[in-house]
């Protein structure tokens, strides 16, 4: 923007974020916060000096604006600069892209400052118009279920109007009819993408998003996409000069998941079904080949691969002696650490290599370039799967842990194989902090007992630039803690604890005039609670995570609309959920959120830490549980007018020495001794 008479001299960040500043007149209920100004100045300095920074900003600090504003100002002196902001939750990505960054742009325009920003996600999140056209052509040819025609035409019409092309932005009346299987056929698939020769150069929805990101000063994405670029180096994100990682308490898990893998028979069957469908659709495009013989050959190899996959997992089950699961338990998981190569034979090598050869024949003899690319995508997927299976069977990486898991829920059982790095600190240290400057980590929960030490160690962050900014809310007035009395220990008497906890839940909920979250650490207890905590028992509508196939967002919206409901949730609902007001005035934490310590991965981490003279419990298990506990606690107070009670049903918070570590890591609140006091707390605010 060129300077003119309306352009004013830019104040410093403190003035911009003051009660008399431009954001105060733009944002409803804006209030100047010294912690927000402090954080913004820290970010500004970190960007200018190229120094890594880790900063915890408690609830109410306003960290999104505190880091996004310096990012928007930074290009003033470096017009070609690009900053990536990576978050964990979609909710925060939406908040940044649709609210925070537009507000900042509106304010800075008054001072003659402009910047560009964009949203860029993993390519499989985008609709591919080329593949959509292929599917419509296949329906016309009779090679794809005609029932998909109407929904594909609606998608084609939507694609003309959409500004993002993202699956999550597809209207509910359309998205509800799109199965995962159908989406795999029409999304952008990097394995089959004809990036350089694509005829949809200027209409490709992913290319449009990528070009916009390439011309943006700020790119909003997710942590997984960022780390895929950093750790696996696929060059998906345009070159960038600095990184902000919000919700950074999840970064270790994201890195571990990205560098690892899990394969089930179901995932193999899905791939084989896709290959079979692909072969039927594409056989008519082959030239100079006996199509019927070719398709019969593929079908035979696919059948052999299905049989081999079943045999592979059956043999694992027998060899590792998992045996029968306890029929009295609703959910039962057994593990086996695989330390030596060739625990079973690689039954899948021969049929998958045969499939590869058949698809290679198709690639050489396919007359249609678009269909040829689909064959190439199928080959890449098969090779990647076989590579992972081979890695597992050979125990290929000395830095990884490999294991088999047998999980039974009700009458259904599933065996899976997995591999994962024991630690990710060395990867992040070398490939993230060692290659990019600056990297700024932030979250509302990065410390344990006011210390960053454990988080920094687990992330490979070996720098001293750190800051803890306390929450701006008055927790002593707004919130209270209730710890249930005489509860059985969940470790030594789980069945008694389970019944006691759910009985206590009923009593608490009956005294709460408003919405309640009940947070669980296991699906088993959640499912049991579902049968006990019904509308009939509670007098309130009950919403259960995963019920009737509803998404987490759909469950949350129904809970919010009820205004007085009960939501039963596990891992997802401990963090990244924002429900201000009377719709949520009570959070019940059923059990302290320790990860299961008996898994092969956790046992390997224990050995690794002890070999480095560290304590698995004190240096890893406890800190992770405390941070998740703080996240659950943080669901309650979301603004200055909120109030409520966090109820803790796990007696270990009082009976174990480590209990104080949990309590010392959350803000000081009022104490509630019994249910009468709990009821009185709400009555005073009625």
ZIUR-V608279 format. One record per run of one state. SS is the DSSP state (H for helix, E for strand, L for the rest). FROM is the first residue (numbers start at 1). TO is the last residue. If there is no record, write none. Layout:
SS FROM TO
SS FROM TO
This chain:
L 1 12
H 13 16
L 17 21
H 22 26
L 27 33
H 34 49
L 50 52
E 53 57
L 58 62
H 63 77
L 78 82
E 83 87
L 88 89
H 90 109
L 110 116
E 117 119
L 120 122
H 123 125
E 126 127
L 128 128
H 129 141
L 142 145
H 146 161
L 162 165
E 166 166
H 167 169
L 170 171
H 172 175
L 176 179
H 180 186
E 187 187
L 188 204
H 205 214
L 215 217
E 218 222
H 223 231
L 232 241
E 242 245
L 246 247
H 248 259
L 260 260
E 261 264
H 265 285
E 286 286
L 287 290
H 291 319
L 320 330
E 331 338
L 339 347
H 348 365
E 366 366
L 367 368
H 369 394
L 395 399
E 400 409
L 410 411
E 412 421
L 422 424
H 425 433
L 434 438
E 439 443
L 444 447
E 448 448
L 449 450
E 451 451
L 452 452
H 453 459
L 460 465
E 466 469
L 470 474
H 475 478
E 479 483
L 484 493
H 494 510
L 511 515
E 516 519
L 520 522
H 523 532
L 533 534
H 535 538
L 539 541
E 542 544
L 545 546
H 547 549
L 550 551
H 552 562
L 563 565
E 566 569
L 570 570
H 571 574
L 575 585
E 586 589
L 590 599
H 600 611
L 612 615
H 616 633
L 634 643
E 644 648
L 649 651
H 652 655
L 656 658
H 659 664
L 665 669
E 670 672
L 673 674
H 675 683
L 684 686
